[in-house]
């Protein structure tokens, strides 16, 4: 599932939310959120230092994406991920939650 999540995140603003394969939730929403949080952290780190911590094998792609992000939107996105993490184990519609996350992820690449 890690590869599936990174493949989605690596698409950045080109991500097609209608084609998200929800089998990435087999590890649970909490695990998937954790992966997205790590990617967001690497985007932030790369924005400031041109380095990655969690996804070193994707460093070039993350650096490219970091040049395209709206920093304020990224910071808001990370706060929203933190809030969602608190309820990730709740039996709400996890596919709907994940779709919402990817919509917001796509928005971090839009200019302010």
MDAnalysis code that builds the backbone (N, CA, C; Angstrom):
import MDAnalysis as mda
import numpy as np

u = mda.Universe.empty(336, n_residues=112, atom_resindex=np.repeat(np.arange(112), 3), trajectory=True)
u.add_TopologyAttr("name", ["N", "CA", "C"] * 112)
u.add_TopologyAttr("resid", np.arange(1, 113))
u.add_TopologyAttr("resname", ["UNK", "UNK", "UNK", "UNK", "UNK", "UNK", "UNK", "UNK", "UNK", "UNK", "UNK", "UNK", "UNK", "UNK", "UNK", "UNK", "UNK", "UNK", "UNK", "UNK", "UNK", "UNK", "UNK", "UNK", "UNK", "UNK", "UNK", "UNK", "UNK", "UNK", "UNK", "UNK", "UNK", "UNK", "UNK", "UNK", "UNK", "UNK", "UNK", "UNK", "UNK", "UNK", "UNK", "UNK", "UNK", "UNK", "UNK", "UNK", "UNK", "UNK", "UNK", "UNK", "UNK", "UNK", "UNK", "UNK", "UNK", "UNK", "UNK", "UNK", "UNK", "UNK", "UNK", "UNK", "UNK", "UNK", "UNK", "UNK", "UNK", "UNK", "UNK", "UNK", "UNK", "UNK", "UNK", "UNK", "UNK", "UNK", "UNK", "UNK", "UNK", "UNK", "UNK", "UNK", "UNK", "UNK", "UNK", "UNK", "UNK", "UNK", "UNK", "UNK", "UNK", "UNK", "UNK", "UNK", "UNK", "UNK", "UNK", "UNK", "UNK", "UNK", "UNK", "UNK", "UNK", "UNK", "UNK", "UNK", "UNK", "UNK", "UNK", "UNK"])
u.atoms.positions = np.array([
    [0.809, -1.199, 0.000],
    [0.000, 0.000, 0.000],
    [0.851, 1.260, 0.000],
    [2.052, 1.188, 0.599],
    [2.916, 2.374, 0.633],
    [3.175, 2.896, -0.772],
    [3.456, 1.972, -1.696],
    [3.718, 2.374, -3.086],
    [2.491, 3.032, -3.707],
    [1.317, 2.503, -3.416],
    [0.086, 3.067, -3.973],
    [-0.146, 4.483, -3.457],
    [0.117, 4.705, -2.170],
    [-0.069, 6.036, -1.581],
    [0.950, 7.012, -2.166],
    [2.213, 6.609, -2.230],
    [3.237, 7.518, -2.762],
    [2.988, 7.802, -4.244],
    [2.470, 6.809, -4.961],
    [2.173, 7.026, -6.377],
    [1.089, 8.099, -6.526],
    [0.089, 8.057, -5.665],
    [-0.963, 9.073, -5.694],
    [-0.412, 10.446, -5.332],
    [0.320, 10.505, -4.227],
    [0.837, 11.786, -3.752],
    [1.836, 12.392, -4.725],
    [2.570, 11.548, -5.414],
    [3.580, 12.049, -6.344],
    [2.951, 12.757, -7.547],
    [1.648, 12.580, -7.747],
    [0.976, 13.247, -8.855],
    [0.721, 14.723, -8.577],
    [0.822, 15.122, -7.291],
    [0.648, 16.533, -6.948],
    [-0.667, 17.101, -7.446],
    [-0.600, 18.251, -8.101],
    [-1.822, 18.914, -8.569],
    [-2.492, 18.180, -9.724],
    [-1.820, 17.188, -10.288],
    [-2.407, 16.401, -11.384],
    [-3.196, 15.193, -10.888],
    [-3.292, 15.021, -9.592],
    [-3.986, 13.861, -9.039],
    [-5.448, 13.863, -9.506],
    [-5.897, 12.716, -9.958],
    [-7.284, 12.563, -10.392],
    [-8.040, 11.871, -9.265],
    [-8.789, 12.652, -8.536],
    [-9.478, 12.157, -7.345],
    [-10.487, 11.068, -7.691],
    [-11.001, 11.090, -8.900],
    [-11.990, 10.088, -9.300],
    [-11.353, 8.716, -9.513],
    [-10.035, 8.665, -9.587],
    [-9.360, 7.394, -9.843],
    [-8.601, 6.860, -8.623],
    [-8.902, 7.404, -7.443],
    [-8.263, 6.917, -6.224],
    [-8.759, 5.506, -5.951],
    [-7.827, 4.592, -5.754],
    [-8.155, 3.205, -5.444],
    [-8.220, 3.069, -3.923],
    [-9.403, 2.852, -3.399],
    [-9.592, 2.849, -1.944],
    [-9.070, 1.594, -1.266],
    [-8.458, 0.693, -2.011],
    [-7.820, -0.458, -1.367],
    [-6.631, -0.010, -0.526],
    [-6.177, 1.233, -0.724],
    [-5.086, 1.730, 0.129],
    [-5.546, 1.854, 1.580],
    [-6.835, 1.745, 1.808],
    [-7.356, 1.808, 3.169],
    [-7.310, 0.462, 3.893],
    [-6.772, -0.568, 3.248],
    [-6.743, -1.878, 3.901],
    [-5.923, -1.841, 5.185],
    [-4.957, -0.941, 5.261],
    [-4.175, -0.772, 6.496],
    [-4.900, 0.147, 7.482],
    [-5.996, 0.733, 7.046],
    [-6.762, 1.631, 7.900],
    [-6.499, 3.089, 7.544],
    [-7.470, 3.934, 7.852],
    [-7.342, 5.364, 7.575],
    [-6.199, 5.969, 8.379],
    [-6.005, 5.513, 9.598],
    [-4.935, 6.040, 10.449],
    [-3.570, 5.841, 9.782],
    [-3.330, 4.645, 9.256],
    [-2.064, 4.347, 8.583],
    [-1.899, 5.208, 7.335],
    [-2.980, 5.330, 6.555],
    [-2.937, 6.127, 5.329],
    [-2.685, 7.592, 5.650],
    [-3.355, 8.105, 6.677],
    [-3.112, 9.485, 7.109],
    [-1.661, 9.682, 7.523],
    [-1.107, 8.709, 8.205],
    [0.286, 8.788, 8.632],
    [1.217, 8.930, 7.423],
    [0.946, 8.162, 6.366],
    [1.753, 8.251, 5.150],
    [1.626, 9.638, 4.513],
    [0.407, 10.161, 4.467],
    [0.178, 11.479, 3.865],
    [0.844, 12.564, 4.709],
    [0.797, 12.422, 6.030],
    [1.466, 13.384, 6.907],
    [2.976, 13.386, 6.670],
    [3.544, 12.216, 6.488],
    [4.990, 12.129, 6.228],
    [5.339, 12.784, 4.896],
    [4.498, 12.585, 3.891],
    [4.736, 13.214, 2.591],
    [4.658, 14.747, 2.738],
    [3.637, 15.213, 3.461],
    [3.478, 16.651, 3.679],
    [4.681, 17.213, 4.440],
    [5.182, 16.464, 5.418],
    [6.371, 16.895, 6.155],
    [7.559, 17.021, 5.206],
    [7.730, 16.030, 4.331],
    [8.831, 16.085, 3.371],
    [8.670, 17.248, 2.396],
    [7.451, 17.569, 2.008],
    [7.223, 18.740, 1.161],
    [7.671, 20.015, 1.879],
    [7.291, 20.129, 3.130],
    [7.664, 21.298, 3.924],
    [9.177, 21.367, 4.119],
    [9.777, 20.233, 4.447],
    [11.225, 20.172, 4.642],
    [11.948, 20.528, 3.344],
    [11.491, 19.984, 2.238],
    [12.108, 20.260, 0.949],
    [11.924, 21.719, 0.552],
    [10.794, 22.297, 0.902],
    [10.529, 23.707, 0.614],
    [11.604, 24.583, 1.251],
    [12.044, 24.194, 2.452],
    [13.018, 24.997, 3.193],
    [14.467, 24.548, 3.019],
    [14.682, 23.241, 2.808],
    [16.068, 22.735, 2.809],
    [16.451, 21.945, 1.566],
    [15.506, 21.693, 0.654],
    [15.716, 20.867, -0.535],
    [16.119, 19.436, -0.176],
    [15.646, 18.952, 0.971],
    [15.921, 17.579, 1.399],
    [14.617, 16.903, 1.802],
    [14.673, 15.576, 1.855],
    [13.543, 14.782, 2.334],
    [14.005, 13.926, 3.502],
    [13.077, 13.551, 4.348],
    [13.403, 12.712, 5.494],
    [12.789, 11.324, 5.353],
    [11.505, 11.262, 5.051],
    [10.797, 9.983, 5.000],
    [10.865, 9.306, 3.633],
    [10.816, 10.089, 2.580],
    [10.748, 9.536, 1.227],
    [11.993, 9.946, 0.437],
    [13.145, 9.504, 0.900],
    [14.394, 9.897, 0.252],
    [14.481, 9.386, -1.183],
    [13.828, 8.264, -1.465],
    [13.841, 7.742, -2.835],
    [12.958, 8.568, -3.772],
    [12.125, 9.425, -3.230],
    [11.251, 10.304, -4.022],
    [11.705, 11.762, -3.927],
    [12.942, 11.978, -3.480],
    [13.415, 13.327, -3.175],
    [13.299, 14.291, -4.363],
    [13.667, 13.849, -5.546],
    [13.588, 14.735, -6.721],
    [12.141, 15.145, -7.013],
    [11.243, 14.207, -6.925],
    [9.830, 14.505, -7.162],
    [9.293, 15.451, -6.088],
    [9.665, 15.205, -4.846],
    [9.215, 16.059, -3.742],
    [9.789, 17.466, -3.903],
    [11.055, 17.570, -4.299],
    [11.651, 18.889, -4.528],
    [10.903, 19.642, -5.624],
    [10.547, 18.938, -6.675],
    [9.801, 19.555, -7.768],
    [8.439, 20.040, -7.277],
    [7.759, 19.210, -6.492],
    [6.457, 19.600, -5.957],
    [6.588, 20.762, -4.977],
    [7.638, 20.755, -4.174],
    [7.821, 21.801, -3.162],
    [7.917, 23.180, -3.809],
    [8.407, 23.224, -5.027],
    [8.508, 24.505, -5.743],
    [7.146, 25.000, -6.199],
    [6.157, 24.116, -6.209],
    [4.826, 24.457, -6.718],
    [3.800, 24.723, -5.618],
    [4.151, 24.459, -4.371],
    [3.141, 24.536, -3.318],
    [2.864, 25.963, -2.869],
    [1.676, 26.122, -2.362],
    [1.281, 27.329, -1.652],
    [1.559, 27.000, -0.178],
    [2.542, 27.664, 0.413],
    [2.978, 27.325, 1.771],
    [1.846, 27.444, 2.785],
    [1.058, 28.506, 2.712],
    [-0.062, 28.651, 3.655],
    [-1.053, 27.502, 3.524],
    [-1.333, 27.107, 2.295],
    [-2.261, 25.997, 2.068],
    [-1.679, 24.691, 2.616],
    [-0.383, 24.496, 2.450],
    [0.262, 23.286, 2.987],
    [0.168, 23.253, 4.508],
    [0.410, 24.379, 5.157],
    [0.339, 24.422, 6.618],
    [-1.087, 24.164, 7.107],
    [-2.068, 24.718, 6.423],
    [-3.467, 24.443, 6.778],
    [-3.802, 22.966, 6.571],
    [-3.309, 22.413, 5.470],
    [-3.522, 20.999, 5.170],
    [-2.945, 20.112, 6.272],
    [-1.742, 20.426, 6.738],
    [-1.133, 19.605, 7.791],
    [-1.929, 19.712, 9.091],
    [-2.458, 20.887, 9.378],
    [-3.312, 21.036, 10.572],
    [-4.583, 20.202, 10.432],
    [-5.168, 20.194, 9.236],
    [-6.365, 19.392, 9.006],
    [-6.064, 17.906, 9.130],
    [-4.897, 17.489, 8.658],
    [-4.498, 16.086, 8.812],
    [-4.380, 15.724, 10.290],
    [-3.806, 16.632, 11.074],
    [-3.688, 16.388, 12.515],
    [-5.059, 16.239, 13.157],
    [-6.008, 17.080, 12.760],
    [-7.365, 16.983, 13.299],
    [-8.034, 15.671, 12.883],
    [-7.856, 15.289, 11.619],
    [-8.439, 14.037, 11.137],
    [-7.836, 12.824, 11.831],
    [-6.574, 12.924, 12.171],
    [-5.886, 11.808, 12.834],
    [-6.596, 11.445, 14.148],
    [-7.159, 12.449, 14.803],
    [-7.851, 12.221, 16.076],
    [-9.094, 11.351, 15.920],
    [-9.699, 11.388, 14.726],
    [-10.930, 10.614, 14.510],
    [-10.740, 9.510, 13.476],
    [-9.507, 9.224, 13.111],
    [-9.234, 8.268, 12.033],
    [-9.745, 6.861, 12.335],
    [-9.815, 6.506, 13.590],
    [-10.277, 5.158, 13.923],
    [-11.804, 5.087, 14.053],
    [-12.480, 6.217, 13.936],
    [-13.934, 6.260, 14.001],
    [-14.510, 5.610, 12.740],
    [-15.596, 4.854, 12.880],
    [-16.120, 4.129, 11.718],
    [-16.942, 4.983, 10.745],
    [-16.522, 6.232, 10.541],
    [-17.196, 7.052, 9.529],
    [-16.799, 6.526, 8.157],
    [-17.406, 7.041, 7.125],
    [-17.078, 6.602, 5.780],
    [-15.636, 6.989, 5.451],
    [-14.726, 6.030, 5.572],
    [-13.316, 6.313, 5.397],
    [-12.975, 6.664, 3.949],
    [-13.700, 6.097, 3.000],
    [-13.453, 6.440, 1.597],
    [-13.782, 7.908, 1.344],
    [-14.867, 8.372, 1.937],
    [-15.255, 9.772, 1.793],
    [-14.218, 10.680, 2.454],
    [-13.744, 10.281, 3.629],
    [-12.698, 11.055, 4.308],
    [-11.435, 11.132, 3.460],
    [-11.053, 10.004, 2.875],
    [-9.844, 9.963, 2.060],
    [-10.010, 10.815, 0.800],
    [-11.175, 10.749, 0.196],
    [-11.424, 11.579, -0.990],
    [-11.289, 13.058, -0.626],
    [-11.822, 13.447, 0.507],
    [-11.723, 14.822, 0.980],
    [-10.257, 15.218, 1.204],
    [-9.471, 14.305, 1.739],
    [-8.046, 14.572, 1.970],
    [-7.341, 14.848, 0.643],
    [-7.605, 14.030, -0.369],
    [-6.944, 14.221, -1.658],
    [-7.421, 15.488, -2.364],
    [-8.670, 15.881, -2.152],
    [-9.142, 17.155, -2.697],
    [-8.346, 18.295, -2.069],
    [-8.185, 18.242, -0.765],
    [-7.431, 19.298, -0.071],
    [-5.947, 19.244, -0.422],
    [-5.434, 18.040, -0.633],
    [-4.040, 17.903, -1.050],
    [-3.816, 18.587, -2.386],
    [-4.722, 18.369, -3.302],
    [-4.608, 18.977, -4.630],
    [-4.602, 20.504, -4.516],
    [-5.341, 21.027, -3.560],
    [-5.460, 22.470, -3.392],
    [-4.182, 23.133, -2.884],
    [-3.266, 22.374, -2.295],
    [-2.036, 23.004, -1.795],
    [-1.148, 23.463, -2.936],
    [-1.434, 23.008, -4.140],
    [-0.642, 23.412, -5.298],
    [-1.252, 24.601, -6.041],
    [-2.382, 25.093, -5.549],
    [-3.019, 26.215, -6.204],
    [-2.450, 27.520, -5.639],
    [-2.228, 28.504, -6.507],
    [-1.700, 29.792, -6.016],
    [-2.681, 30.457, -5.072],
    [-2.150, 31.253, -4.183],
    [-3.024, 31.923, -3.188],
    [-3.782, 33.072, -3.805],
])
